[in-house]
Amino acid sequence: MENLAISTAIVVVGYNRPNSLKRLLNCLNLGVYRDVNIPLLISIDYQDSQAHQEVLDIAYSFIWRYGEKEVVQHEKNLGLKDHILSCGNLTSRFDSIILLEDDIYVSPYFFEYSKAMLNRYDEDSSIAGISLYKHLWNVNVSRPFYPQEDNHDVFFMQFAQSWGQCWSRRMWIDFYEWYLENKSFDFSLATIPLFVRSWSSKSWLKFFIAYLVEKNKYFVYPYKSLSTNFGDAGTHVFKNNSKSQVPLMLFSLPYSALPDLALGIKYDVFFERIMDLSHIIGVSENEICIDLYGSKESFGGKKYLLTSVARPFIVKQSFALDLRPFELNVLLNQKGNDIFLYDTTQAARSPQVNPITFILYDIRHLGLKKLLKLLRSEIFNYFK
């Protein structure tokens, strides 16, 4: 049952995008809320510009229908990392916060989802945050991501995200104390994707992802997304980009199937399924490195490696690349020559792989003929 005594504030992060802020605030007023008084804080970072004044005007004039509104107007520019950290520290005032950057749009039911997750997972020290967003794209390698569904409402990932998230006071304090001790963290030594390591040290998200891996913690993710991302142009994005848009859930769920971490489906920081394959291929979880996307730089000294990449080891078994998600080809023993189980203790010639197989697997909605037509058109335009 939902504990309405837990105070949850909605925190909106704004900077220099007036249209984005207006769109988000208007959609918040369309939400479904059962709490009697929900604080809304609009935190505006400073910029000496006309856009900044427009953002302030929108924030101050906005009428919040469901509780008290507070505008936090910063007098100097914090930058995104320090701005987010300051917002996270608002958990000193509230039991929990829902943090929304201004280019996010939320489902009307985002608040009841957040409350259900807080009530279920706040006391689980392995859970470091709650995502409103559901990834359909492995951002580490720019390829589709299909999380396997089961009879639960959520799954778990060792990957934090910034497109709609929720933290309880306990979750945020655990991270922030680690961050204060690790401001000079050596990311080159962390087992995190090369893509994440390439981000600036000014990224708060980079620190949070490293924290998850170092402390073996997870984010809760919904199977049906409660937020989506417009990717509006801004300081770090130079033009609008809709590739991170995902289907938005527009109905209510009871959220009665919320598993313990041990019983839920889990993915690591590389978006790889954490699973025991002993009943399928005779290899237990602690003997194998799973790298189906082929983005891991090492296999951690594990004897076995399961990957779609050609490697100079003997192939013990091989599987097709037909079913989605990736791992179903292995779990359902779909034989083929696209995914390989290597014994890394035995060297051998690398197997042949067909790159076209992976291209067609990833762009199934485009089709080969349309792809070739598109490529011809782009090549022609390039040399005009």
C-alpha positions as CSV (number, residue, x, y, z in Angstrom):
1,M,0.0,0.0,0.0
2,E,1.2,3.5,-0.8
3,N,2.7,5.4,2.1
4,L,1.5,8.9,1.5
5,A,3.4,10.0,4.7
6,I,6.6,9.9,2.7
7,S,7.2,13.4,1.3
8,T,8.1,13.4,-2.4
9,A,9.0,16.6,-4.2
10,I,9.1,17.0,-7.9
11,V,12.3,18.9,-8.9
12,V,12.5,20.4,-12.4
13,V,15.9,21.4,-13.7
14,G,16.0,24.4,-16.0
15,Y,18.6,26.4,-17.8
16,N,18.2,28.2,-21.1
17,R,15.4,26.4,-22.9
18,P,12.1,28.3,-22.3
19,N,10.0,26.2,-24.7
20,S,11.3,23.0,-23.1
21,L,10.5,24.2,-19.6
22,K,7.0,25.3,-20.6
23,R,6.3,22.0,-22.2
24,L,7.4,20.0,-19.1
25,L,5.5,22.2,-16.6
26,N,2.3,22.0,-18.6
27,C,2.5,18.2,-18.8
28,L,3.1,18.0,-15.0
29,N,-0.3,19.6,-14.5
30,L,-1.8,16.8,-16.5
31,G,-0.6,14.2,-14.0
32,V,-2.6,11.9,-11.8
33,Y,-1.8,12.6,-8.1
34,R,-3.3,11.1,-4.9
35,D,-1.0,13.0,-2.5
36,V,-2.8,16.1,-1.1
37,N,0.2,18.4,-1.3
38,I,3.1,17.8,-3.7
39,P,6.0,20.3,-3.5
40,L,7.2,21.5,-6.9
41,L,10.7,23.0,-7.0
42,I,11.9,24.6,-10.3
43,S,15.7,25.0,-10.1
44,I,17.1,27.5,-12.6
45,D,20.8,27.7,-13.3
46,Y,22.2,31.2,-14.2
47,Q,23.0,32.4,-17.7
48,D,23.4,36.0,-18.8
49,S,20.9,35.9,-21.7
50,Q,17.4,36.7,-22.8
51,A,16.6,33.0,-22.8
52,H,17.5,32.9,-19.1
53,Q,15.0,35.7,-18.3
54,E,12.3,33.9,-20.3
55,V,12.9,30.8,-18.3
56,L,12.6,32.7,-15.1
57,D,9.3,34.4,-16.3
58,I,7.9,30.9,-17.1
59,A,8.9,29.4,-13.8
60,Y,7.5,32.3,-11.7
61,S,4.2,32.6,-13.7
62,F,3.5,28.9,-13.8
63,I,0.5,27.9,-11.6
64,W,1.0,24.5,-10.0
65,R,-2.3,22.9,-9.2
66,Y,-1.2,20.3,-6.7
67,G,0.7,22.0,-3.9
68,E,3.3,24.6,-3.2
69,K,5.7,25.8,-5.9
70,E,9.2,27.2,-5.2
71,V,11.6,28.7,-7.7
72,V,15.2,28.2,-6.9
73,Q,17.1,30.9,-8.8
74,H,20.9,30.4,-8.8
75,E,22.9,33.7,-8.8
76,K,25.9,32.2,-10.7
77,N,26.3,29.5,-13.2
78,L,26.8,26.1,-11.6
79,G,27.1,23.9,-14.7
80,L,25.0,20.8,-15.1
81,K,26.9,18.5,-12.7
82,D,26.9,20.9,-9.7
83,H,23.3,21.8,-10.6
84,I,22.1,18.2,-10.4
85,L,24.1,17.6,-7.2
86,S,22.5,20.6,-5.6
87,C,19.1,19.2,-6.6
88,G,19.9,15.8,-5.3
89,N,20.8,17.4,-2.0
90,L,17.2,18.6,-1.7
91,T,16.7,15.1,-0.1
92,S,17.8,16.8,3.1
93,R,14.5,18.6,3.0
94,F,12.3,15.9,1.5
95,D,12.1,12.1,2.0
96,S,12.5,11.7,-1.8
97,I,12.7,13.6,-5.0
98,I,11.7,13.0,-8.6
99,L,14.2,14.8,-10.8
100,L,13.2,16.0,-14.3
101,E,15.4,17.9,-16.7
102,D,13.6,20.4,-18.9
103,D,13.6,18.3,-22.1
104,I,11.8,15.4,-20.4
105,Y,8.1,14.6,-20.9
106,V,6.3,12.3,-18.4
107,S,3.3,10.0,-18.3
108,P,0.3,11.2,-16.3
109,Y,1.1,8.2,-14.0
110,F,4.8,8.9,-13.3
111,F,4.1,10.0,-9.7
112,E,2.2,6.9,-8.6
113,Y,4.9,4.7,-10.3
114,S,7.6,6.6,-8.4
115,K,5.8,6.3,-5.0
116,A,5.3,2.5,-5.6
117,M,9.0,2.1,-6.3
118,L,10.0,4.1,-3.3
119,N,7.8,2.1,-1.0
120,R,9.1,-1.1,-2.4
121,Y,12.9,-0.5,-2.8
122,D,13.9,2.3,-0.4
123,E,15.0,-0.2,2.3
124,D,17.0,-2.3,-0.2
125,S,20.6,-1.1,0.0
126,S,21.4,-2.7,-3.4
127,I,19.0,-0.3,-5.1
128,A,20.6,3.2,-5.8
129,G,17.9,4.8,-7.8
130,I,14.6,4.5,-9.7
131,S,14.4,5.2,-13.4
132,L,11.2,6.5,-15.0
133,Y,12.7,5.9,-18.4
134,K,13.1,2.6,-20.3
135,H,16.0,2.3,-22.6
136,L,15.3,0.9,-26.0
137,W,18.8,1.8,-27.2
138,N,22.2,0.6,-25.9
139,V,23.8,4.0,-25.7
140,N,27.3,2.5,-25.2
141,V,27.3,1.1,-28.7
142,S,24.4,2.8,-30.5
143,R,22.5,-0.4,-31.0
144,P,18.9,-1.5,-30.1
145,F,18.3,-2.8,-26.6
146,Y,15.5,-5.2,-25.9
147,P,15.2,-6.0,-22.2
148,Q,13.7,-9.5,-21.6
149,E,10.3,-9.4,-20.1
150,D,9.0,-11.7,-17.4
151,N,6.0,-11.7,-15.0
152,H,7.3,-8.6,-13.1
153,D,6.7,-4.9,-13.6
154,V,10.3,-3.9,-13.5
155,F,13.8,-5.1,-14.2
156,F,17.3,-3.9,-12.9
157,M,20.3,-2.3,-14.6
158,Q,23.7,-1.3,-13.3
159,F,23.3,1.8,-15.4
160,A,22.0,5.1,-14.0
161,Q,20.3,7.5,-16.3
162,S,19.2,11.2,-16.4
163,W,15.9,11.2,-18.4
164,G,13.6,11.0,-15.4
165,Q,14.7,9.5,-12.1
166,C,13.8,9.3,-8.5
167,W,15.9,9.0,-5.4
168,S,15.0,8.5,-1.7
169,R,17.1,10.3,0.9
170,R,18.9,7.0,1.7
171,M,19.7,6.4,-2.0
172,W,21.0,9.9,-2.6
173,I,23.1,10.1,0.6
174,D,24.7,6.8,-0.1
175,F,25.8,8.1,-3.5
176,Y,26.8,11.6,-2.4
177,E,29.0,10.4,0.4
178,W,30.8,8.1,-2.1
179,Y,31.1,11.0,-4.6
180,L,32.7,13.3,-1.9
181,E,35.3,10.7,-1.3
182,N,35.9,10.0,-5.0
183,K,36.0,13.4,-6.7
184,S,39.3,12.4,-8.2
185,F,38.1,8.9,-9.2
186,D,40.3,7.2,-11.8
187,F,37.8,6.2,-14.5
188,S,40.5,4.5,-16.5
189,L,40.6,1.7,-13.9
190,A,36.9,1.3,-13.7
191,T,35.0,-1.6,-15.4
192,I,32.7,0.8,-17.2
193,P,32.0,1.2,-21.0
194,L,34.5,3.1,-23.1
195,F,31.6,5.4,-24.1
196,V,31.0,6.4,-20.5
197,R,34.7,6.8,-19.8
198,S,34.8,9.2,-22.7
199,W,32.4,11.6,-21.0
200,S,33.7,14.7,-19.4
201,S,34.5,14.7,-15.6
202,K,31.8,17.4,-15.5
203,S,29.2,14.7,-15.9
204,W,27.4,13.7,-12.7
205,L,26.0,10.7,-14.5
206,K,29.5,9.4,-15.2
207,F,30.2,9.4,-11.4
208,F,26.9,7.7,-10.6
209,I,27.5,4.9,-13.1
210,A,31.0,4.3,-11.7
211,Y,29.4,4.3,-8.2
212,L,26.9,1.6,-9.2
213,V,29.7,-0.7,-10.5
214,E,32.1,0.0,-7.6
215,K,29.4,-0.7,-5.0
216,N,27.5,-3.4,-7.0
217,K,24.2,-1.5,-6.9
218,Y,21.4,-1.2,-9.4
219,F,18.7,1.2,-10.8
220,V,15.1,0.0,-11.0
221,Y,13.7,0.2,-14.6
222,P,10.1,0.0,-15.7
223,Y,9.1,-2.3,-18.6
224,K,6.7,0.5,-19.7
225,S,8.3,3.9,-19.7
226,L,7.0,6.7,-17.6
227,S,9.1,9.3,-19.2
228,T,10.6,10.1,-22.6
229,N,13.3,12.5,-23.9
230,F,12.9,15.2,-26.6
231,G,16.6,15.7,-26.9
232,D,16.1,19.5,-27.3
233,A,19.1,21.5,-28.5
234,G,21.0,23.1,-25.5
235,T,24.5,23.5,-24.1
236,H,25.7,20.0,-24.7
237,V,23.3,19.1,-27.6
238,F,23.6,21.3,-30.7
239,K,20.4,20.3,-32.5
240,N,17.2,18.5,-31.7
241,N,17.5,14.7,-31.7
242,S,14.5,12.4,-31.3
243,K,16.4,9.1,-31.2
244,S,15.9,8.7,-27.5
245,Q,12.1,9.0,-27.7
246,V,10.4,5.9,-26.4
247,P,6.7,4.9,-26.1
248,L,5.1,6.6,-23.1
249,M,2.7,4.6,-20.9
250,L,-0.7,6.3,-20.7
251,F,-2.5,4.0,-18.3
252,S,-2.3,3.1,-14.6
253,L,-0.8,-0.1,-13.3
254,P,-1.1,-1.6,-9.8
255,Y,2.6,-2.4,-9.6
256,S,1.9,-5.5,-7.6
257,A,4.7,-7.6,-9.2
258,L,7.9,-6.0,-7.8
259,P,10.6,-8.6,-7.4
260,D,13.6,-8.7,-5.1
261,L,16.8,-8.0,-6.9
262,A,17.8,-11.7,-6.7
263,L,14.6,-12.7,-8.5
264,G,14.4,-10.0,-11.1
265,I,16.0,-9.8,-14.6
266,K,19.3,-7.9,-14.3
267,Y,21.6,-6.3,-16.8
268,D,25.1,-5.0,-16.2
269,V,26.6,-1.6,-17.1
270,F,27.3,-2.8,-20.6
271,F,23.5,-3.7,-21.1
272,E,24.5,-7.4,-20.9
273,R,22.1,-9.9,-19.2
274,I,23.4,-11.3,-16.0
275,M,22.4,-14.9,-16.1
276,D,23.3,-18.5,-15.2
277,L,23.6,-20.6,-18.3
278,S,24.6,-23.8,-16.6
279,H,21.3,-25.5,-17.5
280,I,21.7,-24.6,-21.2
281,I,25.4,-24.8,-22.0
282,G,26.8,-26.1,-18.8
283,V,28.5,-22.9,-17.8
284,S,27.8,-21.1,-14.5
285,E,27.5,-17.4,-14.0
286,N,31.0,-17.1,-12.3
287,E,32.7,-18.9,-15.1
288,I,31.6,-16.8,-18.1
289,C,31.9,-13.3,-19.4
290,I,28.9,-12.3,-21.5
291,D,29.6,-9.8,-24.2
292,L,26.9,-10.2,-26.8
293,Y,27.2,-6.5,-27.9
294,G,31.0,-6.9,-28.2
295,S,31.8,-3.8,-26.2
296,K,33.8,-5.2,-23.3
297,E,37.5,-4.5,-23.4
298,S,38.4,-7.6,-21.3
299,F,36.7,-10.7,-20.1
300,G,37.9,-10.5,-16.5
301,G,40.0,-13.7,-16.6
302,K,36.9,-15.8,-17.1
303,K,37.4,-19.2,-18.8
304,Y,34.5,-18.8,-21.1
305,L,33.5,-15.9,-23.3
306,L,30.1,-15.5,-25.0
307,T,30.2,-12.9,-27.7
308,S,29.2,-12.0,-31.2
309,V,32.8,-10.9,-32.0
310,A,35.4,-13.0,-33.7
311,R,38.1,-13.9,-31.2
312,P,41.2,-16.1,-31.4
313,F,39.9,-18.9,-29.2
314,I,38.5,-22.3,-29.8
315,V,34.7,-22.3,-30.3
316,K,32.8,-24.7,-27.9
317,Q,29.3,-23.8,-29.2
318,S,27.7,-21.3,-31.5
319,F,24.3,-19.8,-31.8
320,A,22.2,-17.8,-34.3
321,L,21.3,-14.1,-34.2
322,D,17.5,-14.5,-34.9
323,L,15.6,-14.0,-31.7
324,R,15.2,-10.8,-29.6
325,P,16.6,-10.0,-27.2
326,F,20.2,-11.3,-27.9
327,E,20.3,-13.7,-25.0
328,L,17.2,-15.6,-26.2
329,N,19.2,-17.2,-28.9
330,V,21.4,-18.8,-26.2
331,L,18.7,-19.5,-23.7
332,L,16.5,-21.2,-26.3
333,N,19.5,-22.9,-27.9
334,Q,19.0,-21.4,-31.3
335,K,21.9,-22.9,-33.3
336,G,23.8,-20.9,-35.8
337,N,27.1,-19.1,-36.5
338,D,26.6,-15.6,-35.2
339,I,27.2,-15.9,-31.4
340,F,30.1,-17.9,-30.1
341,L,31.0,-19.5,-26.8
342,Y,34.8,-19.5,-26.6
343,D,37.1,-21.4,-24.3
344,T,39.6,-18.6,-23.7
345,T,42.2,-21.0,-22.4
346,Q,42.6,-22.6,-25.9
347,A,43.8,-20.5,-28.8
348,A,42.5,-21.0,-32.3
349,R,41.9,-19.1,-35.6
350,S,39.1,-16.6,-35.2
351,P,35.8,-17.7,-36.8
352,Q,34.3,-16.0,-39.8
353,V,31.5,-13.5,-39.0
354,N,29.1,-11.8,-41.4
355,P,28.7,-8.1,-40.6
356,I,25.6,-7.9,-42.7
357,T,23.8,-10.2,-40.3
358,F,24.2,-7.7,-37.5
359,I,23.3,-4.7,-39.6
360,L,20.0,-6.4,-40.7
361,Y,19.3,-7.5,-37.1
362,D,19.6,-4.0,-35.8
363,I,17.7,-2.2,-38.6
364,R,14.9,-4.7,-39.2
365,H,12.4,-1.9,-39.7
366,L,14.4,-0.3,-42.5
367,G,15.1,-3.3,-44.7
368,L,18.0,-4.0,-47.0
369,K,16.6,-2.4,-50.1
370,K,15.7,0.8,-48.3
371,L,19.1,0.8,-46.6
372,L,20.9,0.5,-49.9
373,K,18.8,3.3,-51.5
374,L,19.5,5.5,-48.5
375,L,23.2,4.9,-48.7
376,R,23.3,5.6,-52.4
377,S,21.5,8.8,-51.8
378,E,23.8,9.9,-49.0
379,I,26.9,9.0,-51.0
380,F,25.6,11.0,-54.0
381,N,24.8,14.0,-51.8
382,Y,28.3,13.8,-50.2
383,F,30.1,14.1,-53.5
384,K,27.9,16.7,-55.1
